[in-house]
């Protein structure tokens, strides 16, 4: 099976919980304001690998 690759934006539940109203408003314009972790996601066989 050929590996599948892409990019991801993510945040932990704790990070999302601490967002202020201004952060949430900025998230309407760009998800990058709320989800500050980003990198490459790869699915190979039975493994999911996040890097970055």
Rosetta constraint file for C-alpha pairs under 8 A:
AtomPair CA 1 CA 44 HARMONIC 7.64 0.50
AtomPair CA 1 CA 45 HARMONIC 6.72 0.50
AtomPair CA 2 CA 44 HARMONIC 7.33 0.50
AtomPair CA 3 CA 42 HARMONIC 6.75 0.50
AtomPair CA 3 CA 43 HARMONIC 5.64 0.50
AtomPair CA 3 CA 44 HARMONIC 4.67 0.50
AtomPair CA 3 CA 45 HARMONIC 7.24 0.50
AtomPair CA 4 CA 42 HARMONIC 5.60 0.50
AtomPair CA 4 CA 43 HARMONIC 5.14 0.50
AtomPair CA 4 CA 44 HARMONIC 6.69 0.50
AtomPair CA 5 CA 40 HARMONIC 7.06 0.50
AtomPair CA 5 CA 41 HARMONIC 5.70 0.50
AtomPair CA 5 CA 42 HARMONIC 4.43 0.50
AtomPair CA 5 CA 43 HARMONIC 6.51 0.50
AtomPair CA 6 CA 40 HARMONIC 5.78 0.50
AtomPair CA 6 CA 41 HARMONIC 5.31 0.50
AtomPair CA 6 CA 42 HARMONIC 6.54 0.50
AtomPair CA 7 CA 38 HARMONIC 7.19 0.50
AtomPair CA 7 CA 39 HARMONIC 5.59 0.50
AtomPair CA 7 CA 40 HARMONIC 4.47 0.50
AtomPair CA 7 CA 41 HARMONIC 5.51 0.50
AtomPair CA 8 CA 38 HARMONIC 5.41 0.50
AtomPair CA 8 CA 39 HARMONIC 5.67 0.50
AtomPair CA 8 CA 40 HARMONIC 6.13 0.50
AtomPair CA 8 CA 41 HARMONIC 6.24 0.50
AtomPair CA 9 CA 31 HARMONIC 7.91 0.50
AtomPair CA 9 CA 32 HARMONIC 7.02 0.50
AtomPair CA 9 CA 35 HARMONIC 5.50 0.50
AtomPair CA 9 CA 36 HARMONIC 6.82 0.50
AtomPair CA 9 CA 37 HARMONIC 5.69 0.50
AtomPair CA 9 CA 38 HARMONIC 4.49 0.50
AtomPair CA 9 CA 39 HARMONIC 7.05 0.50
AtomPair CA 10 CA 35 HARMONIC 4.76 0.50
AtomPair CA 10 CA 36 HARMONIC 6.43 0.50
AtomPair CA 10 CA 37 HARMONIC 4.97 0.50
AtomPair CA 10 CA 38 HARMONIC 6.09 0.50
AtomPair CA 11 CA 15 HARMONIC 6.05 0.50
AtomPair CA 11 CA 16 HARMONIC 6.53 0.50
AtomPair CA 11 CA 34 HARMONIC 7.43 0.50
AtomPair CA 11 CA 35 HARMONIC 4.96 0.50
AtomPair CA 11 CA 36 HARMONIC 6.34 0.50
AtomPair CA 11 CA 37 HARMONIC 5.87 0.50
AtomPair CA 12 CA 16 HARMONIC 6.39 0.50
AtomPair CA 13 CA 17 HARMONIC 6.11 0.50
AtomPair CA 14 CA 18 HARMONIC 6.39 0.50
AtomPair CA 15 CA 19 HARMONIC 6.67 0.50
AtomPair CA 16 CA 34 HARMONIC 7.01 0.50
AtomPair CA 16 CA 35 HARMONIC 8.00 0.50
AtomPair CA 19 CA 23 HARMONIC 5.72 0.50
AtomPair CA 19 CA 24 HARMONIC 6.69 0.50
AtomPair CA 19 CA 34 HARMONIC 7.47 0.50
AtomPair CA 20 CA 24 HARMONIC 6.44 0.50
AtomPair CA 21 CA 25 HARMONIC 6.17 0.50
AtomPair CA 22 CA 26 HARMONIC 6.14 0.50
AtomPair CA 23 CA 27 HARMONIC 6.15 0.50
AtomPair CA 23 CA 33 HARMONIC 6.37 0.50
AtomPair CA 23 CA 34 HARMONIC 6.41 0.50
AtomPair CA 24 CA 28 HARMONIC 6.78 0.50
AtomPair CA 24 CA 33 HARMONIC 7.81 0.50
AtomPair CA 24 CA 34 HARMONIC 6.76 0.50
AtomPair CA 25 CA 29 HARMONIC 7.36 0.50
AtomPair CA 26 CA 30 HARMONIC 6.32 0.50
AtomPair CA 26 CA 31 HARMONIC 7.82 0.50
AtomPair CA 26 CA 33 HARMONIC 5.92 0.50
AtomPair CA 26 CA 34 HARMONIC 7.69 0.50
AtomPair CA 27 CA 31 HARMONIC 4.77 0.50
AtomPair CA 27 CA 32 HARMONIC 6.93 0.50
AtomPair CA 27 CA 33 HARMONIC 5.15 0.50
AtomPair CA 27 CA 34 HARMONIC 5.45 0.50
AtomPair CA 30 CA 34 HARMONIC 7.94 0.50
AtomPair CA 31 CA 35 HARMONIC 6.03 0.50
AtomPair CA 32 CA 36 HARMONIC 5.77 0.50
AtomPair CA 37 CA 52 HARMONIC 7.88 0.50
AtomPair CA 38 CA 52 HARMONIC 6.26 0.50
AtomPair CA 39 CA 50 HARMONIC 6.91 0.50
AtomPair CA 39 CA 51 HARMONIC 5.49 0.50
AtomPair CA 39 CA 52 HARMONIC 4.28 0.50
AtomPair CA 40 CA 50 HARMONIC 5.84 0.50
AtomPair CA 40 CA 51 HARMONIC 5.31 0.50
AtomPair CA 40 CA 52 HARMONIC 6.33 0.50
AtomPair CA 41 CA 48 HARMONIC 7.15 0.50
AtomPair CA 41 CA 49 HARMONIC 5.68 0.50
AtomPair CA 41 CA 50 HARMONIC 4.63 0.50
AtomPair CA 41 CA 51 HARMONIC 6.53 0.50
AtomPair CA 42 CA 48 HARMONIC 5.77 0.50
AtomPair CA 42 CA 49 HARMONIC 5.17 0.50
AtomPair CA 42 CA 50 HARMONIC 6.63 0.50
AtomPair CA 43 CA 47 HARMONIC 5.75 0.50
AtomPair CA 43 CA 48 HARMONIC 4.65 0.50
AtomPair CA 43 CA 49 HARMONIC 6.48 0.50
AtomPair CA 44 CA 48 HARMONIC 6.59 0.50
